[in-house]
């Protein structure tokens, strides 16, 4: 019998947890951010997902999930779906705010600028479907 491992989120619900070593998580996020920067938003989402499910640290999970939701918003932008863009940007904003005290080992992600860019799109100050530049670097 296989026992599923779960992480209990801040909302009290069990979340998928498939342990992934730290180095593999970081590599997955880097690969996802590189794909995002190249405009391959769907691939970025797919590459980062194992990192999100691979950590039990709730702040790290929120940060990674926030990045995934930014990529998902841009997938909807490519498809011309403003409701999907908005829904994913709202989710990204909430996750990034929740994870603001956390970190992704070995990476610096400019969460403050990312949140400002998300707010600009949601408020209408910047066109909703314009892809967001994610500022990041390896430490």
SERO-4910 file (N, C-alpha, C, O; in steps of 0.05 Angstrom, whole numbers):
BEGIN
 pado doro    nc1    nc2    nc3   cac1   cac2   cac3    cc1    cc2    cc3    oc1    oc2    oc3
  Unk    A     17    -24      0      0      0      0     18     25      0     36     27     16
  Unk    A     12     44    -18     27     69    -20     13     90     -4    -11     93     -6
  Unk    A     28    104     13     17    125     29     24    152     15     47    158     10
  Unk    A      3    167      8      8    193     -4     17    213     17      6    215     39
  Unk    A     38    227     10     47    248     28     33    274     20     30    280     -4
  Unk    A     26    289     40     13    315     35     25    336     53     37    330     73
  Unk    A     21    361     45     28    384     61      2    398     66    -15    401     48
  Unk    A     -3    406     91    -27    420     98    -22    450     93     -4    461    106
  Unk    A    -37    462     76    -34    490     69    -46    508     90    -58    499    110
  Unk    A    -41    534     86    -52    554    105    -82    554    107    -94    562    127
  Unk    A    -95    544     86   -124    542     86   -135    517     99   -159    512    100
  Unk    A   -116    500    109   -124    476    123   -129    452    105   -135    430    114
  Unk    A   -126    456     79   -130    434     59   -104    420     54    -82    433     54
  Unk    A   -106    394     49    -82    379     41    -74    385     13    -91    387     -5
  Unk    A    -48    389      9    -37    395    -18    -19    373    -27     -6    359    -10
  Unk    A    -17    368    -53      1    348    -63     30    353    -55     39    376    -55
  Unk    A     44    332    -47     72    335    -39     87    311    -50     82    288    -42
  Unk    A    105    316    -68    122    296    -79    151    305    -75    162    320    -91
  Unk    A    163    297    -52    189    308    -44    210    308    -68    213    288    -82
  Unk    A    223    330    -71    243    334    -91    267    347    -78    264    367    -64
  Unk    A    291    336    -81    314    348    -69    318    377    -76    310    386    -98
  Unk    A    329    392    -57    332    421    -61    345    429    -87    335    447   -101
  Unk    A    367    416    -94    381    422   -119    363    418   -143    365    434   -162
  Unk    A    347    397   -143    329    392   -165    307    413   -166    298    421   -188
  Unk    A    297    422   -143    277    442   -142    287    469   -154    274    481   -170
  Unk    A    311    476   -145    323    501   -155    327    499   -186    321    518   -200
  Unk    A    337    476   -195    342    473   -224    315    475   -239    315    486   -261
  Unk    A    294    464   -228    268    465   -241    258    494   -243    247    502   -263
  Unk    A    261    509   -221    252    537   -222    269    553   -241    259    569   -257
  Unk    A    296    549   -241    313    563   -260    305    557   -289    302    575   -305
  Unk    A    301    532   -295    292    524   -322    266    537   -329    262    546   -352
  Unk    A    247    538   -310    222    550   -315    224    580   -320    211    591   -338
  Unk    A    241    594   -304    245    622   -308    258    628   -334    252    648   -347
  Unk    A    277    611   -342    290    615   -368    270    611   -391    270    626   -411
  Unk    A    253    591   -389    232    586   -410    213    610   -410    205    619   -432
  Unk    A    206    620   -387    188    644   -386    201    667   -400    188    681   -416
  Unk    A    227    672   -394    241    695   -406    243    692   -436    245    712   -450
  Unk    A    242    668   -446    243    663   -475    216    664   -488    213    660   -512
  Unk    A    195    669   -471    168    671   -481    153    644   -483    131    643   -494
  Unk    A    164    623   -472    151    597   -472    136    593   -445    146    579   -428
  Unk    A    114    607   -443    100    608   -418     88    581   -409     89    575   -385
  Unk    A     78    566   -427     67    540   -420     89    522   -409     86    508   -389
  Unk    A    112    521   -423    135    505   -414    145    514   -387    152    497   -370
  Unk    A    145    540   -383    154    551   -357    136    540   -334    146    531   -314
  Unk    A    110    540   -339     91    529   -319     97    500   -314     99    491   -291
  Unk    A    101    484   -335    106    456   -332    132    450   -318    133    432   -301
  Unk    A    153    465   -324    179    460   -312    179    467   -282    193    453   -267
  Unk    A    165    487   -274    165    495   -245    147    478   -228    151    477   -203
  Unk    A    127    465   -239    108    450   -223    120    429   -204    112    428   -181
  Unk    A    140    413   -213    152    394   -194    165    407   -170    166    396   -148
  Unk    A    176    431   -175    189    445   -152    168    454   -132    173    452   -108
  Unk    A    145    463   -142    123    472   -124    113    448   -107    110    451    -83
  Unk    A    109    426   -120     99    402   -106    121    388    -90    116    370    -75
  Unk    A    147    396    -95    169    381    -83    180    393    -57    199    382    -46
  Unk    A    167    414    -47    176    425    -21    154    425     -1    130    430     -8
  Unk    A    161    421     24    141    422     46    140    449     58    123    455     75
  Unk    A    159    467     51    161    494     62    138    511     49    139    516     25
  Unk    A    119    520     66     96    533     55    103    560     41     91    566     21
  Unk    A    122    575     52    129    600     39    142    595     12    136    609     -7
  Unk    A    160    575     11    172    568    -15    151    559    -35    152    566    -58
  Unk    A    132    542    -26    111    533    -43     95    556    -54     89    557    -78
  Unk    A     88    576    -37     73    599    -46     88    615    -67     77    624    -86
  Unk    A    114    619    -62    130    634    -82    131    620   -109    126    633   -129
  Unk    A    136    595   -108    137    580   -134    110    579   -147    108    582   -171
  Unk    A     89    574   -131     62    574   -143     55    601   -155     42    603   -175
  Unk    A     64    622   -142     59    649   -152     72    653   -179     60    664   -198
  Unk    A     97    643   -182    111    645   -208     97    628   -229     94    637   -252
  Unk    A     87    605   -221     72    588   -240     47    602   -249     40    600   -273
  Unk    A     33    615   -231      9    629   -238     14    653   -257     -3    659   -274
  Unk    A     37    666   -254     44    688   -273     47    675   -301     37    686   -320
  Unk    A     61    653   -302     65    639   -328     38    631   -339     33    633   -363
  Unk    A     20    620   -322     -6    612   -331    -22    636   -342    -37    633   -361
  Unk    A    -20    659   -329    -33    683   -338    -24    689   -367    -41    697   -383
  Unk    A      2    687   -372     12    693   -398      4    672   -419      1    678   -443
  Unk    A     -1    647   -411    -12    627   -429    -40    636   -438    -46    635   -461
  Unk    A    -55    646   -419    -82    656   -425    -80    681   -443    -97    686   -460
  Unk    A    -59    697   -439    -55    721   -456    -51    713   -485    -62    726   -503
  Unk    A    -34    693   -489    -29    683   -516    -55    673   -529    -59    675   -553
  Unk    A    -72    661   -512    -97    650   -522   -120    671   -524   -142    665   -534
  Unk    A   -114    696   -516   -134    717   -517   -157    714   -498   -180    720   -504
  Unk    A   -150    704   -473   -171    699   -453   -167    718   -429   -153    711   -410
  Unk    A   -178    742   -430   -174    762   -408   -183    752   -381   -171    759   -361
  Unk    A   -205    736   -380   -214    726   -354   -193    707   -342   -188    708   -318
  Unk    A   -181    691   -358   -160    673   -349   -135    688   -340   -122    680   -320
  Unk    A   -128    709   -354   -106    726   -346   -111    738   -318    -94    735   -300
  Unk    A   -134    750   -316   -141    764   -290   -141    744   -267   -130    749   -246
  Unk    A   -154    721   -271   -157    701   -250   -129    691   -241   -124    689   -217
  Unk    A   -111    686   -260    -85    676   -253    -67    698   -241    -51    693   -223
  Unk    A    -70    723   -250    -55    745   -238    -64    750   -209    -48    755   -192
  Unk    A    -90    748   -205   -100    751   -177    -89    729   -159    -80    734   -137
  Unk    A    -89    704   -170    -78    682   -154    -48    685   -150    -38    679   -128
  Unk    A    -34    694   -170     -5    699   -168      1    720   -146     18    716   -130
  Unk    A    -14    742   -147    -11    763   -127    -15    752    -99      1    757    -81
  Unk    A    -36    737    -95    -42    726    -69    -20    707    -59    -11    708    -36
  Unk    A    -11    689    -77     10    670    -70     37    684    -64     50    677    -45
  Unk    A     44    703    -81     69    717    -77     69    733    -51     89    734    -37
  Unk    A     46    745    -45     44    759    -19     47    740      4     60    746     24
  Unk    A     34    717      2     35    697     24     63    685     27     71    678     50
  Unk    A     78    684      6    105    673      7    127    693     11    151    686     11
  Unk    A    119    718     14    139    740     15    161    736     36    183    746     32
  Unk    A    156    723     57    176    718     78    194    695     72    213    690     87
  Unk    A    188    680     51    204    656     44    225    662     23    230    684     15
  Unk    A    237    640     15    258    642     -5    260    617    -21    252    595    -12
  Unk    A    271    619    -45    278    596    -61    308    594    -60    322    612    -71
  Unk    A    319    574    -47    347    571    -43    363    576    -69    357    565    -90
  Unk    A    383    593    -66    401    598    -89    391    618   -109    405    623   -129
  Unk    A    367    629   -105    356    648   -124    347    674   -110    337    673    -88
  Unk    A    350    696   -124    338    721   -116    317    728   -137    323    731   -160
  Unk    A    292    730   -129    270    738   -146    260    764   -136    254    767   -112
  Unk    A    257    784   -154    248    810   -146    217    810   -143    202    818   -161
  Unk    A    209    801   -120    180    797   -114    166    824   -113    143    827   -123
  Unk    A    179    844   -102    166    871   -100    160    882   -128    137    892   -132
  Unk    A    178    881   -146    173    891   -174    153    874   -188    136    884   -203
  Unk    A    153    848   -183    134    830   -195    106    836   -186     87    837   -202
  Unk    A    103    840   -160     77    848   -149     67    875   -160     43    878   -166
  Unk    A     85    894   -163     78    920   -175     69    917   -204     49    930   -212
  Unk    A     82    899   -219     74    895   -247     47    881   -248     31    887   -266
  Unk    A     42    862   -230     16    849   -229     -6    869   -223    -27    870   -236
  Unk    A     -1    886   -203    -21    907   -196    -26    926   -219    -49    934   -223
  Unk    A     -5    933   -234     -8    951   -257    -27    939   -278    -43    953   -290
  Unk    A    -24    913   -282    -41    900   -302    -70    897   -292    -89    902   -307
  Unk    A    -73    890   -266    -99    887   -256   -115    913   -254   -139    914   -256
  Unk    A   -100    935   -249   -113    961   -246   -119    974   -273   -134    994   -274
  Unk    A   -107    964   -294   -111    975   -321    -89    996   -328    -90   1007   -350
  Unk    A    -70   1000   -310    -49   1019   -316    -30   1009   -339    -18   1025   -353
  Unk    A    -28    983   -341    -13    970   -362    -32    950   -375    -49    938   -362
  Unk    A    -29    946   -401    -47    928   -415    -47    900   -402    -26    889   -397
  Unk    A    -70    889   -397    -73    864   -382    -57    841   -395    -45    826   -380
  Unk    A    -57    839   -421    -44    816   -434    -15    819   -439     -3    801   -451
  Unk    A     -3    841   -431     26    845   -434     41    826   -416     37    827   -391
  Unk    A     59    809   -426     75    792   -408     91    808   -388    101    830   -394
  Unk    A     94    797   -365    108    810   -343    137    801   -343    143    778   -346
  Unk    A    155    820   -340    183    813   -338    188    805   -309    183    820   -290
  Unk    A    199    781   -305    206    771   -278    236    776   -274    252    764   -287
  Unk    A    242    793   -255    270    798   -248    280    776   -229    269    772   -207
  Unk    A    301    763   -236    313    742   -219    342    738   -226    351    746   -248
  Unk    A    356    726   -208    384    719   -213    392    696   -194    380    693   -172
  Unk    A    412    681   -202    423    660   -185    442    674   -165    455    694   -171
  Unk    A    442    664   -141    461    674   -121    487    660   -123    505    666   -108
***
